[in-house]
Amino acid sequence: MWKKFAGWYRCYDDETLRVLAHPDTAAQLPPGWRRWVALRLITLTPIERQQFHDFMLKYRGAGFYVVLAKLMLLFSMIGGALHLVFPDKLGWIKGLAISNGIGLAMAWGVLGVWFNYRKLAQRKLKVLLLLLVPALAGVAIGVLRAMLEGNSSIGVALERGARVGGWAALTAGLVYMVPMTIVAIWRNRQYEALTLQLQQDAERDRLARELSESQLRLLRAQIEPHFLFNTLGAVQQLAEQGAQGAAQAAALTANLIAFLRASLAEMRADQVPLQTEFDVVQAYLQVMQVRMGPRLSFRLDLPPGLAQTQVPSMILLTLVENAIKHGIEPSLRGGEIVVSAVPDVDGAMRLRVQDTGVGLSPGAASAPGGGLGLENVRRRLQLATAGASLHVQNGEEEGVLAEIVLPMNTMELAA
């Protein structure tokens, strides 16, 4: 019998938790008292449902029986104390029965008010009438008992019944109505304070998001003219070198047009597929290869499985441009740039830009890397991608290795 009851109670607990977490499932229950209870639960506010859900998770299963046993032990001690104070009027059994009955009723009432306080605050008159029912019932029972005692006249019976009923009403008010009202008022104030805090938090999040978007737009605006000015300056230098330079300037201009066509839309996007980012980098390197000639070579390595992964736009281009400006151009023999994407063992992805240029200076070797380009990358990663990082260090043999680490869960959310 007990095992059957425990199984039923566990199923009821699971059903209640499911309804509190997903209110739309209440209508799927079969008609009956379980569906009626579920429909009552979904009328609670979202905050009340969440609080009730957390409470049931905490006290489900054996936890409920432990709390119930503790309450009954406390009420039994109170009943025993009442028997010791009034031994002639209250026996052991009667004292235990009354104290446990009233105590459990109070506990049930407090529990109902604790998770239903918004309705109590919105329907004060209806709740007041419901709370008066125990008092009115006490009056009726007192009158009936008084009338049945002895052969008293109707007037005496009514007077005695009114006196007993008055005490019943006073007891119900002090023991039940007043505590329930205090609990309801306190919980309602808690609800209003929590609601105000959530509204303020939401407003702060909205302002922080707008600030982040504004900062991202500013950072991209710093990147785009920087590249264009450098390239146009190279076109001007080639054009001033005569016929051979003019031909190279024409080729550079053609490659620049191809680059702009490939990157115009991506420059204004927050996130782009990694394949698109590699295409833009390739177009840029082709532009720079015309300008630098044999002093620059490059290689791109993108695994097909990572091609559609979403990344912050223009992030690789900034690192490649930084590698050319600070690594390849200062080197008399030039060098090679290798751009690659590597899946990490912990589920992250590593984007690498490695050059064979002059490398970091001794003072900068221990620093994370400075300059406008790298600072832009760090700021964009901080604002747009939680948990991402940028590391810049000297290569194992020569040049510099710049590596971006992007957590896979963040990239999945962005996609």
C-alpha positions in Angstrom: 0.0 0.0 0.0 2.8 2.4 1.0 4.8 1.6 -2.1 1.7 2.3 -4.3 1.1 5.6 -2.5 4.8 6.6 -2.9 4.7 5.8 -6.6 1.6 7.9 -7.1 3.1 10.8 -5.2 6.3 10.7 -7.2 4.3 10.7 -10.5 2.2 13.6 -9.2 5.4 15.5 -8.3 6.9 15.0 -11.7 3.6 16.1 -13.4 3.5 19.3 -11.2 7.1 20.2 -12.0 6.4 19.7 -15.7 3.4 21.9 -15.6 5.3 24.6 -13.7 8.2 24.5 -16.1 6.0 24.2 -19.3 2.5 25.7 -18.6 1.2 24.7 -22.0 1.3 21.0 -21.0 -1.6 21.6 -18.5 -4.2 21.4 -21.2 -2.9 18.0 -22.3 -3.8 16.3 -19.0 -7.0 14.2 -18.9 -10.1 15.8 -17.3 -10.3 15.5 -13.6 -8.9 16.9 -10.4 -5.3 16.7 -11.6 -6.1 18.8 -14.6 -8.0 21.2 -12.4 -5.0 21.6 -10.1 -2.7 22.1 -13.2 -4.9 24.8 -14.6 -4.8 26.5 -11.2 -1.0 26.4 -11.2 -0.6 28.1 -14.6 -2.6 31.1 -13.3 0.3 31.9 -11.1 2.7 34.6 -12.3 6.0 33.5 -13.9 7.9 34.5 -10.7 5.5 32.5 -8.5 5.7 29.5 -10.7 9.5 29.6 -10.7 9.5 29.9 -6.9 7.1 27.0 -6.5 9.1 24.9 -9.0 12.3 25.5 -6.9 10.5 24.7 -3.7 9.2 21.4 -5.1 12.6 20.4 -6.4 14.1 21.1 -3.0 11.5 19.1 -1.0 10.5 16.4 -3.5 10.7 12.7 -2.5 12.1 11.9 0.9 12.6 15.6 1.7 8.9 16.1 1.9 8.4 13.3 4.4 11.3 14.5 6.5 9.8 18.0 6.8 6.3 16.6 7.5 7.7 14.4 10.3 9.5 17.4 11.8 6.3 19.5 11.7 4.3 16.7 13.3 6.9 16.3 16.1 6.8 20.1 16.8 3.0 20.1 16.9 3.0 17.0 19.1 5.3 18.8 21.6 2.9 21.7 21.6 0.0 19.4 22.2 1.9 17.7 25.1 2.6 21.1 26.6 -1.1 22.1 26.4 -2.0 18.8 28.2 0.5 19.6 31.0 -1.0 23.1 31.4 -4.6 22.0 31.2 -4.6 18.4 32.4 -8.2 18.3 33.4 -9.6 19.8 30.2 -7.2 18.4 27.6 -6.1 14.7 27.5 -3.0 13.4 25.8 -4.9 12.1 22.7 -7.1 15.1 22.4 -4.2 17.5 22.8 -2.1 15.8 20.2 -5.0 15.6 17.7 -6.0 19.3 18.1 -2.4 20.6 18.0 -1.5 18.5 14.9 -4.8 19.4 13.2 -4.5 23.1 13.7 -0.8 23.1 13.0 -1.0 21.2 9.8 -3.9 23.4 8.7 -1.8 26.5 9.5 1.2 25.1 7.6 -1.0 24.3 4.6 -2.5 27.8 4.7 1.0 29.4 4.9 2.1 27.3 2.0 -0.9 28.4 -0.1 -0.3 32.1 0.7 3.4 31.8 0.2 3.0 30.8 -3.5 -0.3 32.5 -4.3 0.3 36.0 -2.8 -0.4 37.9 -6.0 -4.0 36.7 -6.1 -4.5 37.5 -2.5 -3.2 41.1 -3.1 -5.5 41.5 -6.2 -8.7 40.0 -4.7 -8.7 41.3 -1.1 -12.5 41.1 -0.6 -12.9 37.6 -1.9 -10.0 36.4 0.2 -11.4 38.1 3.3 -14.7 36.3 2.8 -12.9 33.0 2.5 -10.9 33.6 5.6 -14.1 34.4 7.5 -15.5 31.0 6.7 -13.7 29.3 9.7 -15.0 32.0 12.0 -18.6 31.7 10.8 -18.4 27.9 11.1 -17.1 28.3 14.6 -20.1 30.5 15.5 -22.5 28.0 14.0 -21.0 25.1 15.8 -21.0 27.0 19.1 -24.7 28.0 18.7 -25.7 24.5 17.8 -23.7 23.0 20.7 -25.2 25.5 23.2 -28.7 24.8 22.0 -28.2 21.1 22.5 -26.8 21.4 26.0 -29.4 20.9 28.7 -32.9 22.3 28.7 -31.9 26.0 28.4 -34.3 28.4 26.9 -33.7 29.7 23.4 -32.5 33.1 24.7 -29.9 31.5 27.0 -28.9 29.1 24.2 -28.4 31.9 21.8 -26.4 33.9 24.3 -24.2 31.0 25.1 -23.8 30.2 21.4 -22.9 33.8 20.6 -20.3 33.8 23.4 -18.7 30.5 22.1 -18.9 31.7 18.5 -17.2 35.0 19.4 -14.4 33.1 21.0 -14.2 30.9 17.9 -14.1 34.0 15.6 -11.4 35.7 17.7 -9.3 32.5 17.8 -9.7 32.1 14.0 -8.7 35.7 13.5 -5.7 35.6 15.7 -4.5 32.1 14.8 -5.4 32.1 11.1 -6.4 35.4 9.5 -3.7 37.7 11.0 -0.7 35.4 10.2 -2.0 34.7 6.7 -2.5 38.5 6.0 1.0 39.3 7.3 2.6 36.6 5.1 0.6 37.7 2.0 1.6 41.4 2.5 5.3 40.5 3.1 5.4 38.2 0.1 3.7 40.7 -2.1 6.3 43.4 -1.2 9.0 40.9 -2.0 7.4 40.3 -5.4 7.2 44.0 -6.2 10.8 44.5 -5.2 12.0 41.5 -7.3 10.0 42.7 -10.3 11.5 46.2 -10.0 15.0 44.7 -9.8 14.4 42.5 -12.9 13.1 45.5 -14.8 16.2 47.5 -13.8 18.5 44.6 -14.8 16.8 44.2 -18.2 17.2 48.0 -18.8 20.9 47.8 -17.9 21.4 44.8 -20.2 19.7 46.7 -23.0 21.9 49.8 -22.5 25.0 47.6 -22.3 24.0 45.8 -25.5 23.4 49.1 -27.3 26.8 50.4 -26.1 28.5 47.2 -27.3 26.9 47.6 -30.7 28.0 51.2 -30.9 31.6 50.3 -30.0 31.6 47.5 -32.6 30.5 49.9 -35.3 33.2 52.4 -34.2 35.9 49.7 -34.3 34.9 48.5 -37.8 34.9 52.1 -39.0 38.5 52.3 -37.8 39.5 49.2 -39.7 37.9 49.9 -43.1 39.5 53.3 -43.9 42.9 52.0 -42.6 43.1 49.3 -45.3 41.7 51.5 -48.0 44.1 54.3 -47.4 47.1 52.0 -47.4 46.0 50.4 -50.7 45.3 53.6 -52.4 48.7 54.9 -51.3 50.3 51.9 -52.9 48.4 52.6 -56.1 49.7 56.1 -56.1 53.3 55.0 -55.5 53.1 52.5 -58.4 51.6 55.1 -60.7 54.5 57.4 -60.1 57.0 54.8 -61.2 56.4 55.2 -64.9 55.0 52.7 -67.5 56.0 49.5 -65.5 54.5 51.0 -62.3 51.4 52.0 -64.1 50.8 48.4 -65.3 51.3 47.2 -61.7 49.0 50.0 -60.5 46.3 48.8 -63.0 46.6 45.2 -61.7 46.5 46.4 -58.1 43.4 48.5 -58.9 41.7 45.4 -60.5 42.5 43.3 -57.4 41.3 46.1 -55.1 38.0 46.2 -57.0 37.7 42.4 -56.6 38.4 42.7 -52.9 35.8 45.4 -52.4 33.2 43.4 -54.2 34.0 40.4 -52.0 34.1 42.3 -48.7 31.6 45.2 -49.1 28.7 43.3 -47.5 30.9 41.5 -44.9 32.3 44.8 -43.6 28.8 45.8 -42.3 27.9 42.4 -40.8 28.6 41.4 -37.2 29.1 37.6 -38.0 30.0 35.9 -41.2 30.8 32.3 -42.2 34.5 31.5 -41.9 34.6 30.6 -45.6 33.6 34.2 -46.4 36.3 35.6 -44.1 38.9 33.4 -45.9 37.7 34.7 -49.3 38.1 38.3 -48.1 41.6 37.6 -46.8 42.6 35.9 -50.0 41.4 38.9 -52.0 43.4 41.2 -49.7 46.5 39.1 -50.0 46.2 39.1 -53.8 46.1 42.9 -53.6 49.2 43.1 -51.4 51.0 40.5 -53.6 50.7 42.7 -56.6 52.2 45.6 -54.6 55.1 43.6 -53.0 55.8 41.1 -55.8 57.9 38.1 -54.9 58.6 39.4 -51.4 55.2 38.1 -50.3 53.8 34.6 -50.5 50.8 33.2 -48.7 48.9 30.0 -48.0 45.3 29.5 -46.7 44.2 26.3 -44.9 40.5 26.0 -44.1 39.1 22.5 -43.2 35.7 22.0 -44.9 34.1 21.1 -41.6 34.7 24.7 -40.3 33.8 26.6 -43.4 30.3 27.6 -42.2 31.3 28.4 -38.6 30.2 32.0 -37.7 33.0 34.4 -36.7 33.3 38.1 -36.2 33.6 39.8 -39.6 37.0 41.2 -40.7 38.7 39.7 -37.7 41.3 37.7 -39.7 41.8 40.5 -42.2 43.0 42.7 -39.3 45.6 40.1 -38.2 46.8 39.5 -41.7 47.2 43.3 -42.4 49.1 43.6 -39.1 51.4 40.7 -40.1 52.2 42.4 -43.4 52.7 45.9 -41.9 54.9 44.8 -38.9 56.3 41.5 -40.1 56.7 41.2 -43.9 57.2 44.8 -45.0 60.1 45.6 -42.6 61.9 42.4 -43.7 64.3 42.9 -46.6 63.7 39.4 -48.0 59.9 39.6 -47.3 58.2 36.4 -46.1 55.3 34.1 -46.1 51.9 34.4 -44.4 49.9 31.2 -43.4 46.3 31.6 -42.4 44.7 28.5 -40.9 41.7 27.3 -38.9 42.2 24.3 -36.5 39.6 22.5 -34.4 40.8 22.2 -30.8 40.5 19.1 -28.6 38.3 20.8 -26.0 35.7 21.8 -28.6 37.1 25.3 -29.4 38.5 26.5 -32.7 41.8 28.2 -33.2 42.3 30.8 -36.0 46.0 31.3 -36.7 47.9 33.9 -38.7 51.6 33.1 -38.8 54.3 35.1 -40.7 58.0 34.6 -41.3 58.8 38.3 -40.9 61.0 40.2 -38.5 59.2 39.0 -35.4 58.4 40.9 -32.2 60.9 43.3 -30.7 62.6 42.1 -27.4 60.5 44.6 -25.4 57.3 43.4 -27.1 58.0 39.7 -26.9 56.7 39.5 -23.4 53.7 41.7 -24.1 50.4 40.5 -25.6 51.0 42.8 -28.6 50.0 46.4 -29.1 48.9 48.7 -31.9 45.5 49.8 -33.2 44.9 46.6 -35.2 45.5 44.2 -32.4 43.6 46.4 -29.9 40.6 46.4 -32.3 40.7 42.6 -32.5 40.8 42.3 -28.7 37.9 44.8 -28.2 35.8 43.1 -30.8 36.3 39.7 -29.3 35.5 41.0 -25.9 32.3 42.7 -27.0 31.0 40.1 -29.5 32.2 36.7 -28.4 32.2 35.6 -24.8 35.2 33.5 -23.8 37.2 34.3 -26.9 40.9 35.4 -26.6 43.8 36.6 -28.7 47.4 35.6 -28.2 50.4 37.1 -30.0 53.9 35.6 -29.7 57.1 35.0 -31.6 57.0 31.9 -33.8 59.0 28.8 -33.0 61.7 29.6 -35.6 60.9 33.0 -37.0 58.2 35.6 -37.4 55.1 36.0 -35.3 52.1 33.8 -34.5 48.8 35.5 -33.8 46.1 33.0 -32.6 42.4 33.6 -31.8 40.6 31.0 -29.6 36.8 30.9 -30.1 34.7 28.6 -27.8 32.5 26.3 -29.9 29.4 26.9 -27.8 29.6 30.6 -28.5 30.0 30.1 -32.2 26.9 27.7 -32.2 24.8 30.5 -30.5 26.1 33.0 -33.1 25.1 30.7 -35.9 
